[in-house]
Amino acid sequence: MSSSIAELTQRLSGLKILADLLQADPRSPGTALKEDAAADPLISSAQKLQVPLLAPLTIGTLLASVLGEMDSDENALKALTHHQTGKNN
């Protein structure tokens, strides 16, 4: 894995912010989104964080994708942290 702990921590922080924004969005979870990043700051943020844009692209599917990425990054961070602390012992 080429990601460092600092990179994962930074990405995870961005994903958490995006998840909070999606959960607070007043639109229905079924609201369709366009992949045009200029039209929606949520899409722009997702693209910067390299979140997969699922089809159909809606508030709900984007949130699911973000939550999946968070879970993956949290697991990778735990593994890297465990690996590094194991090296130090």
Backbone hydrogen bonds, N-H to C=O, Kabsch-Sander energy under -0.5 kcal/mol:
donor,donor_aa,acceptor,acceptor_aa,energy
8,L,4,S,-2.6
9,T,5,I,-2.6
10,Q,6,A,-2.3
11,R,7,E,-2.6
12,L,8,L,-2.9
13,S,9,T,-1.9
14,G,10,Q,-2.0
15,L,11,R,-2.6
16,K,12,L,-2.3
17,I,13,S,-2.0
18,L,14,G,-2.4
19,A,15,L,-2.7
20,D,16,K,-2.3
21,L,17,I,-2.3
22,L,18,L,-2.6
23,Q,19,A,-2.5
24,A,20,D,-1.8
25,D,21,L,-0.9
31,T,28,S,-2.2
33,L,57,L,-3.0
37,A,35,E,-1.0
39,A,36,D,-1.3
40,D,36,D,-0.9
43,I,40,D,-0.6
44,S,40,D,-1.9
45,S,41,P,-2.4
46,A,42,L,-2.3
47,Q,43,I,-2.7
48,K,44,S,-2.2
49,L,45,S,-1.8
50,Q,47,Q,-1.2
51,V,46,A,-2.8
54,L,52,P,-0.9
58,T,56,P,-0.8
59,I,31,T,-1.5
60,G,29,P,-3.3
62,L,58,T,-2.4
63,L,59,I,-2.3
64,A,60,G,-2.4
65,S,61,T,-2.1
66,V,62,L,-2.6
67,L,63,L,-2.8
68,G,64,A,-2.1
69,E,65,S,-2.3
70,M,66,V,-2.5
71,D,67,L,-2.3
72,S,68,G,-2.3
73,D,69,E,-2.7
74,E,70,M,-2.8
75,N,71,D,-2.2
76,A,72,S,-2.4
77,L,73,D,-2.7
78,K,74,E,-2.3
79,A,75,N,-2.3
80,L,76,A,-2.8
81,T,77,L,-2.8
82,H,78,K,-2.7
83,H,79,A,-2.6
84,Q,80,L,-2.7
85,T,81,T,-2.5
86,G,82,H,-2.1
87,K,83,H,-1.5
88,N,84,Q,-1.3
89,N,85,T,-0.6
89,N,86,G,-0.5
